[in-house]
Amino acid sequence: MRIVGGKWAGRDLTSPNDFRVRPTAERVRAALLDLLKADLPDARVLDLFAGTGALGLEALSRGAKSADFVEFRPACLHALKANVAALRMRDCTRIFKKDALPFATMLTTAGAYDIAFCDPPYESRMLDRVIEGWQITHFARVLAVEHAATHKLPKGALRRDFDDTAITIYRA
């Protein structure tokens, strides 16, 4: 796995040795970040269910100002911290060792972030709960979610399908 665009394009990322981790495919990540190109400059980014941090790190590579990562699994945290260190991004990142769902539920300030990425386990109801919370508080101007193409979600501003994966973008 590697960064696909921006100033760190081509840099390899560490992945955890955990069968439960399903990193966002490079072509899906590239398409998602291309769709958010106008929103990225100087953006404050939140990466929920961060895993390796690929989405947030890709956003930083493409011009975001800062990124907060939320992850609680030890193998993922180890890979995430290694990736942040390898890219020398400690000054503009924060890593929260927390469960992403309660973290998102705590966000009650509208516009706390410019962009929030959410990529929970496929077919998980956690995604529905994050979207419901976002619809109430709009804790980010843009909520970009990756999900199984079969997962029925509220209509967003934009949806793109990639075989069994889909991305949906919501705007406040």
PASEBA-1860 file (N, C-alpha, C; in nm, 3 decimals):
! residues 172
1> MRIVGGKW> 0.086/-0.117/0.000/0.000/0.000/0.000/0.090/0.124/0.000 ~ 0.045/0.227/-0.072/0.126/0.348/-0.083/0.038/0.470/-0.098 ~ 0.098/0.588/-0.080/0.030/0.715/-0.106/0.022/0.730/-0.257 ~ -0.095/0.767/-0.310/-0.111/0.771/-0.455/-0.104/0.911/-0.516 ~ -0.117/1.016/-0.435/-0.114/1.150/-0.493/-0.054/1.252/-0.399 ~ -0.018/1.367/-0.453/0.034/1.476/-0.373/0.183/1.467/-0.352 ~ 0.231/1.538/-0.250/0.375/1.551/-0.230/0.443/1.422/-0.186 ~ 0.370/1.326/-0.133/0.428/1.198/-0.093/0.388/1.084/-0.186
9> AGRDLTSP> 0.342/1.115/-0.306/0.300/1.011/-0.400/0.409/0.906/-0.416 ~ 0.371/0.781/-0.409/0.465/0.671/-0.425/0.527/0.621/-0.296 ~ 0.512/0.696/-0.186/0.570/0.652/-0.059/0.490/0.534/-0.005 ~ 0.561/0.431/0.039/0.498/0.311/0.094/0.445/0.337/0.234 ~ 0.336/0.268/0.266/0.277/0.275/0.400/0.286/0.138/0.465 ~ 0.304/0.137/0.595/0.306/0.014/0.673/0.163/-0.033/0.694 ~ 0.142/-0.162/0.680/0.009/-0.221/0.705/0.019/-0.318/0.822 ~ -0.085/-0.324/0.904/-0.081/-0.418/1.016/-0.100/-0.561/0.968
17> NDFRVRPT> -0.048/-0.653/1.044/-0.068/-0.795/1.014/-0.194/-0.839/1.088 ~ -0.309/-0.798/1.036/-0.438/-0.823/1.101/-0.541/-0.851/0.991 ~ -0.594/-0.971/0.989/-0.687/-1.011/0.883/-0.815/-0.927/0.883 ~ -0.846/-0.860/0.994/-0.967/-0.779/1.001/-0.952/-0.644/0.932 ~ -0.830/-0.605/0.902/-0.805/-0.475/0.840/-0.822/-0.486/0.689 ~ -0.901/-0.395/0.634/-0.928/-0.391/0.491/-0.894/-0.250/0.443 ~ -0.765/-0.226/0.412/-0.729/-0.090/0.369/-0.804/-0.050/0.242 ~ -0.832/0.079/0.231/-0.899/0.131/0.112/-0.809/0.107/-0.008
25> AERVRAAL> -0.863/0.046/-0.110/-0.787/0.019/-0.233/-0.735/0.151/-0.290 ~ -0.618/0.146/-0.350/-0.555/0.268/-0.402/-0.644/0.339/-0.503 ~ -0.708/0.266/-0.592/-0.791/0.333/-0.694/-0.914/0.399/-0.630 ~ -0.968/0.340/-0.525/-1.082/0.399/-0.455/-1.037/0.524/-0.380 ~ -0.923/0.513/-0.311/-0.869/0.628/-0.237/-0.836/0.742/-0.333 ~ -0.775/0.711/-0.446/-0.741/0.815/-0.544/-0.867/0.884/-0.595 ~ -0.970/0.806/-0.627/-1.095/0.864/-0.677/-1.161/0.951/-0.571 ~ -1.164/0.903/-0.447/-1.225/0.979/-0.338/-1.154/1.113/-0.319
33> LDLLKADL> -1.022/1.110/-0.311/-0.948/1.234/-0.289/-0.957/1.327/-0.409 ~ -0.967/1.272/-0.528/-0.988/1.357/-0.647/-1.123/1.428/-0.639 ~ -1.225/1.358/-0.589/-1.357/1.420/-0.575/-1.357/1.531/-0.470 ~ -1.265/1.523/-0.374/-1.257/1.622/-0.267/-1.147/1.726/-0.290 ~ -1.090/1.727/-0.409/-0.975/1.814/-0.440/-0.997/1.959/-0.398 ~ -1.113/2.014/-0.425/-1.140/2.155/-0.392/-1.153/2.178/-0.241 ~ -1.184/2.074/-0.165/-1.202/2.086/-0.021/-1.073/2.066/0.058 ~ -0.969/2.015/-0.004/-0.848/1.975/0.067/-0.754/2.087/0.111
41> PDARVLDL> -0.733/2.193/0.034/-0.635/2.292/0.077/-0.665/2.346/0.218 ~ -0.566/2.331/0.307/-0.573/2.378/0.446/-0.686/2.317/0.528 ~ -0.737/2.202/0.487/-0.848/2.137/0.558/-0.803/2.074/0.689 ~ -0.894/2.075/0.786/-0.879/2.000/0.911/-0.954/1.869/0.889 ~ -0.880/1.758/0.894/-0.933/1.628/0.856/-0.947/1.537/0.977 ~ -1.054/1.458/0.978/-1.078/1.355/1.078/-1.085/1.221/1.006 ~ -1.009/1.124/1.052/-1.008/0.990/0.994/-1.059/0.892/1.100 ~ -1.189/0.860/1.095/-1.252/0.766/1.188/-1.227/0.623/1.140
49> FAGTGALG> -1.210/0.530/1.233/-1.176/0.391/1.198/-1.051/0.396/1.109 ~ -0.948/0.466/1.155/-0.834/0.505/1.071/-0.751/0.389/1.017 ~ -0.741/0.279/1.090/-0.657/0.170/1.041/-0.514/0.219/1.023 ~ -0.462/0.211/0.902/-0.326/0.255/0.870/-0.312/0.406/0.861 ~ -0.426/0.475/0.855/-0.424/0.621/0.837/-0.415/0.664/0.693 ~ -0.431/0.571/0.600/-0.410/0.601/0.458/-0.497/0.717/0.408 ~ -0.622/0.723/0.449/-0.709/0.831/0.400/-0.663/0.967/0.451 ~ -0.638/0.977/0.580/-0.593/1.105/0.637/-0.455/1.144/0.586
57> LEALSRGA> -0.365/1.048/0.571/-0.231/1.078/0.521/-0.235/1.120/0.375 ~ -0.323/1.057/0.299/-0.341/1.096/0.158/-0.392/1.240/0.151 ~ -0.484/1.276/0.240/-0.536/1.414/0.244/-0.423/1.512/0.277 ~ -0.338/1.478/0.374/-0.225/1.564/0.408/-0.129/1.577/0.289 ~ -0.107/1.468/0.220/-0.019/1.470/0.103/-0.071/1.564/-0.005 ~ -0.202/1.580/-0.008/-0.266/1.663/-0.110/-0.304/1.802/-0.061 ~ -0.254/1.844/0.054/-0.272/1.983/0.094/-0.353/2.011/0.219 ~ -0.406/1.908/0.285/-0.477/1.933/0.411/-0.378/1.987/0.514
65> KSADFVEF> -0.429/2.066/0.608/-0.345/2.131/0.709/-0.315/2.038/0.827 ~ -0.414/1.961/0.870/-0.397/1.874/0.987/-0.490/1.754/0.975 ~ -0.455/1.649/1.051/-0.540/1.529/1.051/-0.542/1.468/1.190 ~ -0.661/1.433/1.234/-0.680/1.359/1.358/-0.723/1.218/1.320 ~ -0.658/1.119/1.381/-0.686/0.979/1.352/-0.747/0.913/1.474 ~ -0.850/0.833/1.454/-0.916/0.763/1.564/-0.911/0.613/1.535 ~ -0.843/0.541/1.622/-0.825/0.396/1.606/-0.795/0.337/1.743 ~ -0.839/0.213/1.767/-0.812/0.154/1.898/-0.744/0.017/1.891
73> RPACLHAL> -0.739/-0.047/1.776/-0.676/-0.179/1.768/-0.524/-0.165/1.771 ~ -0.457/-0.240/1.857/-0.311/-0.226/1.874/-0.230/-0.240/1.745 ~ -0.260/-0.339/1.662/-0.183/-0.358/1.539/-0.199/-0.238/1.445 ~ -0.321/-0.186/1.438/-0.346/-0.069/1.353/-0.277/0.054/1.409 ~ -0.283/0.072/1.540/-0.216/0.187/1.602/-0.066/0.184/1.575 ~ -0.007/0.066/1.584/0.136/0.054/1.557/0.167/0.096/1.413 ~ 0.089/0.046/1.316/0.111/0.082/1.176/0.085/0.230/1.153 ~ -0.020/0.282/1.212/-0.055/0.424/1.197/0.058/0.514/1.249
81> KANVAALR> 0.106/0.484/1.368/0.215/0.564/1.425/0.341/0.554/1.340 ~ 0.369/0.436/1.287/0.486/0.418/1.199/0.471/0.502/1.072 ~ 0.350/0.505/1.017/0.327/0.582/0.894/0.340/0.733/0.918 ~ 0.286/0.780/1.028/0.298/0.923/1.063/0.444/0.959/1.082 ~ 0.518/0.874/1.152/0.661/0.900/1.176/0.741/0.897/1.045 ~ 0.715/0.799/0.960/0.789/0.785/0.834/0.770/0.907/0.745 ~ 0.652/0.967/0.750/0.623/1.085/0.668/0.656/1.215/0.741 ~ 0.706/1.202/0.863/0.743/1.318/0.947/0.626/1.415/0.962
89> MRDCTRIF> 0.513/1.361/1.004/0.390/1.441/1.015/0.340/1.453/1.158 ~ 0.425/1.432/1.257/0.380/1.439/1.396/0.327/1.577/1.434 ~ 0.383/1.683/1.374/0.343/1.819/1.410/0.201/1.856/1.366 ~ 0.149/1.789/1.266/0.016/1.826/1.216/-0.085/1.712/1.230 ~ -0.052/1.614/1.315/-0.144/1.501/1.335/-0.165/1.477/1.484 ~ -0.280/1.420/1.515/-0.308/1.369/1.650/-0.368/1.231/1.633 ~ -0.328/1.141/1.720/-0.380/1.005/1.717/-0.455/0.981/1.847 ~ -0.582/0.944/1.833/-0.667/0.915/1.948/-0.686/0.764/1.957
97> KKDALPFA> -0.642/0.706/2.068/-0.661/0.563/2.091/-0.799/0.545/2.153 ~ -0.898/0.545/2.067/-1.037/0.539/2.112/-1.120/0.462/2.010 ~ -1.234/0.418/2.054/-1.332/0.358/1.965/-1.394/0.473/1.884 ~ -1.399/0.458/1.753/-1.442/0.568/1.665/-1.589/0.607/1.686 ~ -1.675/0.512/1.715/-1.817/0.545/1.730/-1.844/0.637/1.848 ~ -1.797/0.606/1.970/-1.817/0.702/2.080/-1.745/0.835/2.055 ~ -1.629/0.830/1.989/-1.557/0.954/1.958/-1.644/1.043/1.869 ~ -1.702/0.984/1.763/-1.787/1.061/1.673/-1.911/1.112/1.744
105> TMLTTAGA> -1.965/1.033/1.836/-2.084/1.072/1.911/-2.055/1.194/1.999 ~ -1.931/1.206/2.048/-1.892/1.319/2.132/-1.882/1.450/2.053 ~ -1.867/1.441/1.923/-1.848/1.561/1.841/-1.981/1.633/1.826 ~ -1.995/1.742/1.897/-2.122/1.815/1.895/-2.109/1.954/1.834 ~ -1.987/1.992/1.797/-1.964/2.124/1.741/-1.974/2.120/1.590 ~ -2.067/2.194/1.534/-2.079/2.201/1.388/-1.950/2.258/1.331 ~ -1.899/2.195/1.227/-1.780/2.245/1.160/-1.651/2.223/1.236 ~ -1.649/2.128/1.332/-1.525/2.099/1.406/-1.414/2.057/1.309
113> YDIAFCDP> -1.454/1.992/1.199/-1.361/1.949/1.095/-1.414/1.995/0.960 ~ -1.321/2.006/0.865/-1.362/2.037/0.728/-1.405/1.909/0.657 ~ -1.328/1.802/0.676/-1.358/1.674/0.611/-1.345/1.563/0.714 ~ -1.441/1.473/0.718/-1.432/1.353/0.802/-1.442/1.231/0.711 ~ -1.347/1.139/0.727/-1.351/1.011/0.656/-1.401/0.906/0.753 ~ -1.483/0.816/0.704/-1.537/0.710/0.788/-1.535/0.580/0.708 ~ -1.459/0.482/0.757/-1.444/0.355/0.688/-1.449/0.240/0.788 ~ -1.568/0.215/0.848/-1.580/0.106/0.945/-1.588/-0.030/0.874
121> PYESRMLD> -1.589/-0.138/0.950/-1.606/-0.270/0.886/-1.731/-0.271/0.798 ~ -1.719/-0.333/0.682/-1.832/-0.339/0.588/-1.954/-0.404/0.652 ~ -2.071/-0.353/0.612/-2.202/-0.398/0.658/-2.224/-0.374/0.808 ~ -2.140/-0.293/0.869/-2.155/-0.263/1.010/-2.258/-0.152/1.028 ~ -2.338/-0.163/1.131/-2.435/-0.059/1.162/-2.367/0.064/1.222 ~ -2.238/0.052/1.255/-2.164/0.167/1.308/-2.164/0.281/1.207 ~ -2.157/0.248/1.080/-2.159/0.350/0.976/-2.290/0.427/0.980 ~ -2.402/0.356/0.993/-2.533/0.422/1.001/-2.539/0.518/1.120
129> RVIEGWQI> -2.482/0.476/1.234/-2.485/0.560/1.353/-2.398/0.684/1.338 ~ -2.283/0.671/1.272/-2.198/0.788/1.247/-2.272/0.886/1.156 ~ -2.335/0.836/1.050/-2.409/0.923/0.958/-2.524/0.992/1.029 ~ -2.598/0.918/1.112/-2.708/0.978/1.188/-2.657/1.090/1.278 ~ -2.546/1.067/1.347/-2.488/1.170/1.433/-2.443/1.291/1.352 ~ -2.381/1.265/1.236/-2.336/1.376/1.151/-2.455/1.458/1.101 ~ -2.565/1.391/1.067/-2.683/1.463/1.018/-2.740/1.557/1.125 ~ -2.719/1.526/1.250/-2.767/1.610/1.359/-2.670/1.725/1.387
137> THFARVLA> -2.539/1.694/1.395/-2.443/1.797/1.438/-2.360/1.859/1.327 ~ -2.348/1.790/1.212/-2.259/1.836/1.104/-2.121/1.869/1.159 ~ -2.061/1.773/1.232/-1.929/1.793/1.292/-1.819/1.815/1.187 ~ -1.851/1.792/1.061/-1.759/1.822/0.950/-1.842/1.878/0.834 ~ -1.782/1.966/0.757/-1.853/2.020/0.640/-1.879/1.909/0.539 ~ -1.783/1.814/0.529/-1.793/1.703/0.435/-1.773/1.573/0.512 ~ -1.862/1.477/0.493/-1.846/1.343/0.548/-1.832/1.248/0.429 ~ -1.717/1.183/0.418/-1.689/1.089/0.309/-1.681/0.949/0.369
145> VEHAATHK> -1.767/0.859/0.323/-1.772/0.725/0.379/-1.742/0.621/0.272 ~ -1.671/0.519/0.314/-1.648/0.401/0.229/-1.732/0.290/0.287 ~ -1.797/0.214/0.200/-1.887/0.109/0.247/-1.907/0.003/0.140 ~ -1.967/-0.107/0.180/-2.003/-0.211/0.084/-2.108/-0.152/-0.011 ~ -2.096/-0.184/-0.137/-2.189/-0.130/-0.236/-2.333/-0.172/-0.206 ~ -2.351/-0.282/-0.135/-2.486/-0.329/-0.102/-2.545/-0.264/0.022 ~ -2.464/-0.188/0.097/-2.510/-0.124/0.221/-2.600/-0.006/0.184 ~ -2.724/-0.011/0.225/-2.820/0.096/0.197/-2.797/0.211/0.295
153> LPKGALRR> -2.770/0.328/0.239/-2.744/0.448/0.319/-2.836/0.561/0.275 ~ -2.851/0.663/0.359/-2.925/0.781/0.315/-2.856/0.841/0.192 ~ -2.933/0.898/0.105/-2.878/0.958/-0.017/-2.780/1.069/0.021 ~ -2.665/1.067/-0.043/-2.564/1.169/-0.021/-2.557/1.264/-0.140 ~ -2.465/1.357/-0.134/-2.446/1.451/-0.244/-2.388/1.380/-0.365 ~ -2.312/1.272/-0.342/-2.244/1.203/-0.450/-2.213/1.060/-0.407 ~ -2.228/0.967/-0.499/-2.193/0.827/-0.473/-2.120/0.771/-0.595 ~ -2.015/0.694/-0.569/-1.941/0.626/-0.673/-1.923/0.480/-0.632
161> DFDDTAIT> -1.945/0.389/-0.726/-1.929/0.246/-0.701/-1.803/0.193/-0.767 ~ -1.735/0.101/-0.698/-1.615/0.033/-0.745/-1.631/-0.114/-0.712 ~ -1.689/-0.190/-0.802/-1.716/-0.332/-0.778/-1.799/-0.348/-0.651 ~ -1.742/-0.413/-0.546/-1.819/-0.435/-0.423/-1.804/-0.323/-0.321 ~ -1.728/-0.219/-0.356/-1.704/-0.105/-0.268/-1.773/0.019/-0.324 ~ -1.820/0.103/-0.236/-1.878/0.232/-0.277/-1.829/0.342/-0.184 ~ -1.827/0.463/-0.236/-1.800/0.579/-0.153/-1.920/0.673/-0.168 ~ -1.959/0.730/-0.057/-2.067/0.828/-0.057/-2.017/0.952/0.015
169> IYRA> -2.044/1.066/-0.044/-2.001/1.193/0.013/-2.125/1.272/0.054 ~ -2.125/1.318/0.178/-2.232/1.402/0.231/-2.175/1.542/0.254 ~ -2.255/1.642/0.229/-2.213/1.781/0.251/-2.313/1.851/0.341 ~ -2.259/1.929/0.437/-2.346/2.003/0.531/-2.416/2.116/0.456
END
